[in-house]
Amino acid sequence: MEEVKKLRAKRQVADALNIRNRPKTTIIYNLPLNSPVLVWREEPIGQPGYWSSPHNLLSIKNKTCTIQLPYRPTNFRSMVVKPYLVDPKITEDM
């Protein structure tokens, strides 16, 4: 029984070390201003969230991104912002 406990503890430590604690946000800090970004929007309880349509990135200060929404600039944490990636093949055809 002691050996099983040791193996279980070893496995729990390995699993805990492999867990990613938060999303990677370094890519946001490398974007130029006015780049299109998506913002994660939460829905009411019981409804799934979604990535809202591309908006312009106005500024980044510490972990706060200012995004131009249709009605006014709004601040979001960098964890809920990701770049809007466009397929170069699609844009070349236009």
C-alpha positions in Angstrom: 0.0 0.0 0.0 2.9 2.4 0.8 4.3 1.8 -2.7 1.0 2.7 -4.3 0.8 5.9 -2.3 4.3 6.9 -3.4 3.5 6.2 -7.1 0.3 8.1 -6.8 2.1 11.1 -5.2 4.7 11.0 -7.9 2.1 11.0 -10.6 0.2 13.9 -9.0 3.4 16.0 -8.9 4.2 15.2 -12.5 0.6 16.2 -13.6 0.7 19.4 -11.6 4.0 20.4 -13.2 2.5 19.8 -16.7 -0.6 22.0 -16.2 -0.5 25.3 -18.0 -1.5 27.9 -15.5 -2.6 30.7 -17.9 -2.8 31.4 -21.6 0.3 32.7 -23.4 -0.1 36.4 -24.0 3.4 37.3 -25.3 2.1 37.4 -28.9 -0.2 40.3 -28.0 2.7 42.5 -26.8 4.5 42.0 -30.1 1.5 43.3 -32.2 1.7 46.7 -33.8 -1.0 49.2 -32.8 -4.2 49.2 -34.9 -3.8 45.4 -35.5 -7.0 43.4 -35.7 -7.7 41.4 -32.5 -10.4 39.2 -31.2 -11.9 39.6 -27.7 -13.4 36.8 -25.6 -16.9 37.7 -24.5 -18.8 36.0 -21.8 -22.5 35.2 -22.1 -25.0 34.9 -19.3 -24.8 31.9 -17.1 -25.5 28.7 -19.0 -24.6 30.2 -22.4 -21.3 29.6 -24.1 -18.8 32.5 -24.6 -17.4 33.5 -27.9 -14.6 35.4 -29.7 -16.1 38.7 -30.9 -15.4 40.0 -34.4 -12.1 41.8 -35.1 -11.5 45.1 -33.4 -8.5 47.4 -33.5 -5.9 47.3 -30.8 -5.3 50.9 -29.6 -2.8 50.5 -26.8 -1.2 48.1 -24.3 -0.2 49.1 -20.8 1.1 46.4 -18.4 -1.5 43.7 -18.8 -4.4 45.9 -20.0 -5.2 46.2 -23.7 -7.4 49.1 -25.0 -9.6 47.9 -27.8 -11.7 50.1 -30.1 -15.2 48.6 -29.9 -18.0 50.0 -32.1 -19.3 52.3 -29.3 -16.1 53.3 -27.5 -12.6 52.3 -26.5 -12.7 49.6 -23.8 -10.0 48.1 -21.6 -9.5 44.3 -21.5 -7.0 42.1 -19.7 -4.4 40.6 -22.1 -5.7 37.1 -21.2 -8.9 37.6 -23.1 -7.4 39.1 -26.3 -5.8 37.2 -29.2 -4.6 38.3 -32.6 -6.9 38.0 -35.6 -5.0 35.9 -38.0 -5.8 36.2 -41.7 -4.8 33.5 -44.2 -2.3 35.2 -46.6 -3.6 33.1 -49.5 -7.1 34.6 -49.1 -5.9 38.2 -48.9 -3.7 37.7 -52.1 -6.7 36.8 -54.1 -8.6 40.0 -53.2 
